[in-house]
Amino acid sequence: MDYSLSVLERTKASKLINDHKKEYLKPYGYLSLIQKAAVSVLGVAALFTLITLLMLSLKTAPDAAFFARTRNFSIALLVLFGVALALFKLYDVLMNNIMKKHQRVEQEDPETLQKVKLNRFFIENITNTASGKIYWKNVKDSYRKGGFIFIHMMNDNCVVIPERVFASTSEAAEVFDFINEQIAQNK
């Protein structure tokens, strides 16, 4: 099986993996600026909220003008939190749209091309930069979910095979059955 996973597929697969670890995928160009701006605005809003709480705690006899300033300050904080949430949502929407737009090109990228060979003795995963064999006795479990076949190793690594590389869903089911059969035979 030869395939390349697009960023969208890697994102979907990382959400579907049972023992998933957070994988950092470098965002496309300017999108990281939106995410950084959202985090910055959220940090400023949190800092000003802390300052407001300290002012309220330390003020022994607040007057009407103090409460008016605090009210205006609270409205500004609410706006800052809203801006931060809007920026996070904008980041997610733009990231998903760009990932969908680049998906076809990334799936055909020779730099990320992977070859997975399955036989009775091991799984071989070949990329441009590395090659490795995983013997069936070192495989923890396998499952199908969301258009992917996941093969988990004992060392918490995972081989992800998109079902789109198979001619049909019945072929994907046959490969999945073969994987489970090999896991059962080698436990």
C-alpha positions as a LaTeX table, in Angstrom:
\begin{tabular}{lrrr}
\hline
Residue & $x$ (\AA) & $y$ (\AA) & $z$ (\AA) \\
\hline
Met1 & 0.00 & 0.00 & 0.00 \\
Asp2 & 1.44 & 3.37 & $-1.00$ \\
Tyr3 & $-0.11$ & 6.53 & 0.38 \\
Ser4 & 0.53 & 10.00 & 1.78 \\
Leu5 & $-1.57$ & 11.41 & 4.60 \\
Ser6 & $-2.72$ & 14.99 & 4.18 \\
Val7 & $-2.71$ & 17.40 & 7.12 \\
Leu8 & $-6.49$ & 17.05 & 7.31 \\
Glu9 & $-6.20$ & 13.25 & 7.47 \\
Arg10 & $-3.44$ & 13.44 & 10.11 \\
Thr11 & $-5.61$ & 15.78 & 12.17 \\
Lys12 & $-8.64$ & 13.49 & 11.89 \\
Ala13 & $-6.56$ & 10.40 & 12.67 \\
Ser14 & $-4.93$ & 11.99 & 15.72 \\
Lys15 & $-8.38$ & 12.76 & 17.13 \\
Leu16 & $-9.50$ & 9.17 & 16.54 \\
Ile17 & $-6.50$ & 7.37 & 18.07 \\
Asn18 & $-7.40$ & 5.80 & 21.42 \\
Asp19 & $-4.04$ & 6.43 & 23.11 \\
His20 & $-3.55$ & 9.69 & 21.34 \\
Lys21 & $-0.77$ & 12.11 & 22.04 \\
Lys22 & $-0.96$ & 15.70 & 20.91 \\
Glu23 & 0.80 & 15.97 & 17.57 \\
Tyr24 & 1.95 & 19.45 & 16.62 \\
Leu25 & 1.23 & 20.21 & 13.00 \\
Lys26 & 2.75 & 23.42 & 11.76 \\
Pro27 & $-0.12$ & 25.65 & 10.64 \\
Tyr28 & $-0.23$ & 27.20 & 7.22 \\
Gly29 & 1.56 & 30.55 & 7.09 \\
Tyr30 & $-0.40$ & 33.39 & 8.64 \\
Leu31 & $-2.77$ & 31.14 & 10.61 \\
Ser32 & $-0.28$ & 30.85 & 13.44 \\
Leu33 & $-0.51$ & 34.64 & 13.84 \\
Ile34 & $-4.27$ & 34.39 & 14.42 \\
Gln35 & $-3.72$ & 31.70 & 17.04 \\
Lys36 & $-0.97$ & 33.73 & 18.75 \\
Ala37 & $-3.19$ & 36.84 & 18.73 \\
Ala38 & $-6.05$ & 34.89 & 20.31 \\
Val39 & $-3.77$ & 33.57 & 23.06 \\
Ser40 & $-2.36$ & 37.07 & 23.64 \\
Val41 & $-5.80$ & 38.68 & 23.89 \\
Leu42 & $-6.93$ & 35.93 & 26.26 \\
Gly43 & $-3.81$ & 36.46 & 28.39 \\
Val44 & $-4.39$ & 40.24 & 28.56 \\
Ala45 & $-8.03$ & 39.69 & 29.51 \\
Ala46 & $-7.03$ & 37.24 & 32.26 \\
Leu47 & $-4.41$ & 39.69 & 33.58 \\
Phe48 & $-6.91$ & 42.55 & 33.70 \\
Thr49 & $-9.45$ & 40.28 & 35.40 \\
Leu50 & $-6.87$ & 39.52 & 38.08 \\
Ile51 & $-6.14$ & 43.25 & 38.50 \\
Thr52 & $-9.87$ & 43.98 & 38.83 \\
Leu53 & $-10.25$ & 41.30 & 41.48 \\
Leu54 & $-7.26$ & 42.68 & 43.40 \\
Met55 & $-8.69$ & 46.23 & 43.22 \\
Leu56 & $-12.02$ & 45.00 & 44.55 \\
Ser57 & $-10.32$ & 43.04 & 47.32 \\
Leu58 & $-8.04$ & 45.87 & 48.45 \\
Lys59 & $-10.56$ & 48.71 & 48.30 \\
Thr60 & $-12.03$ & 49.04 & 51.79 \\
Ala61 & $-14.72$ & 51.65 & 51.17 \\
Pro62 & $-15.59$ & 51.76 & 47.47 \\
Asp63 & $-17.44$ & 54.84 & 46.24 \\
Ala64 & $-19.88$ & 55.22 & 43.33 \\
Ala65 & $-17.18$ & 56.42 & 40.89 \\
Phe66 & $-15.09$ & 53.33 & 41.67 \\
Phe67 & $-18.02$ & 51.04 & 40.87 \\
Ala68 & $-18.67$ & 52.92 & 37.60 \\
Arg69 & $-15.02$ & 52.47 & 36.56 \\
Thr70 & $-15.14$ & 48.80 & 37.57 \\
Arg71 & $-18.32$ & 48.31 & 35.53 \\
Asn72 & $-16.70$ & 49.85 & 32.43 \\
Phe73 & $-13.57$ & 47.79 & 33.05 \\
Ser74 & $-15.69$ & 44.62 & 33.28 \\
Ile75 & $-17.43$ & 45.42 & 29.99 \\
Ala76 & $-14.02$ & 45.87 & 28.34 \\
Leu77 & $-12.90$ & 42.52 & 29.78 \\
Leu78 & $-16.02$ & 40.83 & 28.45 \\
Val79 & $-15.26$ & 42.26 & 25.00 \\
Leu80 & $-11.65$ & 41.01 & 25.22 \\
Phe81 & $-12.80$ & 37.49 & 26.12 \\
Gly82 & $-15.29$ & 37.62 & 23.23 \\
Val83 & $-12.56$ & 38.74 & 20.80 \\
Ala84 & $-10.30$ & 35.90 & 21.99 \\
Leu85 & $-13.07$ & 33.33 & 21.48 \\
Ala86 & $-13.87$ & 34.77 & 18.04 \\
Leu87 & $-10.18$ & 34.58 & 17.05 \\
Phe88 & $-9.97$ & 30.93 & 18.18 \\
Lys89 & $-13.09$ & 30.10 & 16.15 \\
Leu90 & $-11.74$ & 32.01 & 13.12 \\
Tyr91 & $-8.47$ & 30.05 & 13.40 \\
Asp92 & $-10.33$ & 26.71 & 13.44 \\
Val93 & $-12.55$ & 27.62 & 10.48 \\
Leu94 & $-9.67$ & 28.94 & 8.36 \\
Met95 & $-7.43$ & 25.99 & 9.26 \\
Asn96 & $-10.11$ & 23.46 & 8.27 \\
Asn97 & $-10.83$ & 25.27 & 4.98 \\
Ile98 & $-7.14$ & 25.45 & 4.05 \\
Met99 & $-6.57$ & 21.80 & 5.01 \\
Lys100 & $-9.48$ & 20.75 & 2.78 \\
Lys101 & $-8.16$ & 22.89 & $-0.08$ \\
His102 & $-4.65$ & 21.38 & 0.13 \\
Gln103 & $-5.74$ & 17.80 & 0.85 \\
Arg104 & $-5.42$ & 16.40 & $-2.70$ \\
Val105 & $-1.95$ & 17.88 & $-3.26$ \\
Glu106 & $-0.73$ & 16.66 & 0.14 \\
Gln107 & $-2.08$ & 13.15 & $-0.50$ \\
Glu108 & 0.03 & 12.96 & $-3.67$ \\
Asp109 & 3.17 & 14.49 & $-2.10$ \\
Pro110 & 6.18 & 12.24 & $-2.79$ \\
Glu111 & 7.99 & 13.63 & 0.28 \\
Thr112 & 5.42 & 12.14 & 2.66 \\
Leu113 & 4.80 & 8.96 & 0.67 \\
Gln114 & 4.53 & 5.88 & 2.88 \\
Lys115 & 4.62 & 2.22 & 1.93 \\
Val116 & 3.15 & $-0.27$ & 4.35 \\
Lys117 & 3.76 & $-3.95$ & 3.77 \\
Leu118 & 1.85 & $-6.54$ & 5.76 \\
Asn119 & 2.82 & $-10.21$ & 5.88 \\
Arg120 & 2.55 & $-13.13$ & 8.30 \\
Phe121 & 5.67 & $-12.10$ & 10.23 \\
Phe122 & 5.73 & $-8.31$ & 10.49 \\
Ile123 & 4.48 & $-4.91$ & 9.37 \\
Glu124 & 7.00 & $-2.90$ & 7.38 \\
Asn125 & 6.60 & 0.87 & 7.23 \\
Ile126 & 8.80 & 2.58 & 4.61 \\
Thr127 & 9.15 & 6.35 & 4.14 \\
Asn128 & 11.70 & 8.51 & 2.29 \\
Thr129 & 13.68 & 9.01 & 5.49 \\
Ala130 & 13.23 & 5.76 & 7.42 \\
Ser131 & 12.16 & 2.16 & 7.28 \\
Gly132 & 11.09 & $-0.07$ & 10.11 \\
Lys133 & 9.69 & $-3.50$ & 10.78 \\
Ile134 & 7.30 & $-4.22$ & 13.60 \\
Tyr135 & 6.84 & $-7.88$ & 14.44 \\
Trp136 & 3.30 & $-8.96$ & 15.21 \\
Lys137 & 4.21 & $-9.93$ & 18.77 \\
Asn138 & 4.93 & $-6.21$ & 19.41 \\
Val139 & 1.48 & $-5.08$ & 18.27 \\
Lys140 & $-0.94$ & $-4.15$ & 21.07 \\
Asp141 & $-4.21$ & $-3.86$ & 19.15 \\
Ser142 & $-5.87$ & $-2.70$ & 15.96 \\
Tyr143 & $-9.18$ & $-1.05$ & 15.11 \\
Arg144 & $-11.05$ & 0.71 & 12.31 \\
Lys145 & $-12.53$ & 4.11 & 12.91 \\
Gly146 & $-13.48$ & 7.13 & 10.81 \\
Gly147 & $-12.04$ & 5.82 & 7.52 \\
Phe148 & $-8.71$ & 4.69 & 8.99 \\
Ile149 & $-7.15$ & 1.45 & 10.21 \\
Phe150 & $-5.07$ & 2.00 & 13.35 \\
Ile151 & $-2.37$ & $-0.48$ & 14.40 \\
His152 & $-1.07$ & 0.28 & 17.91 \\
Met153 & 2.35 & $-0.99$ & 19.00 \\
Met154 & 3.48 & $-1.89$ & 22.52 \\
Asn155 & 5.80 & 1.17 & 22.51 \\
Asp156 & 2.83 & 3.52 & 21.93 \\
Asn157 & 3.62 & 4.08 & 18.25 \\
Cys158 & 0.83 & 3.75 & 15.74 \\
Val159 & 0.62 & 2.91 & 12.04 \\
Val160 & $-2.31$ & 4.68 & 10.39 \\
Ile161 & $-3.64$ & 3.37 & 7.09 \\
Pro162 & $-6.36$ & 5.40 & 5.35 \\
Glu163 & $-9.12$ & 3.22 & 3.93 \\
Arg164 & $-9.11$ & 5.32 & 0.74 \\
Val165 & $-6.05$ & 3.34 & $-0.48$ \\
Phe166 & $-8.15$ & 0.19 & $-0.85$ \\
Ala167 & $-10.26$ & $-0.57$ & $-3.91$ \\
Ser168 & $-13.37$ & $-1.17$ & $-1.79$ \\
Thr169 & $-14.58$ & $-1.32$ & 1.79 \\
Ser170 & $-14.61$ & $-5.12$ & 1.55 \\
Glu171 & $-10.88$ & $-5.07$ & 0.73 \\
Ala172 & $-10.28$ & $-2.79$ & 3.73 \\
Ala173 & $-12.27$ & $-5.23$ & 5.88 \\
Glu174 & $-10.17$ & $-8.16$ & 4.59 \\
Val175 & $-6.93$ & $-6.35$ & 5.45 \\
Phe176 & $-8.31$ & $-5.46$ & 8.88 \\
Asp177 & $-9.31$ & $-9.09$ & 9.47 \\
Phe178 & $-5.82$ & $-10.21$ & 8.41 \\
Ile179 & $-4.25$ & $-7.76$ & 10.87 \\
Asn180 & $-6.45$ & $-8.98$ & 13.73 \\
Glu181 & $-5.73$ & $-12.61$ & 12.81 \\
Gln182 & $-1.98$ & $-11.97$ & 12.96 \\
Ile183 & $-2.30$ & $-10.16$ & 16.30 \\
Ala184 & $-4.29$ & $-13.07$ & 17.74 \\
Gln185 & $-1.81$ & $-15.68$ & 16.45 \\
Asn186 & 1.21 & $-13.87$ & 17.88 \\
Lys187 & 0.00 & $-13.05$ & 21.39 \\
\hline
\end{tabular}
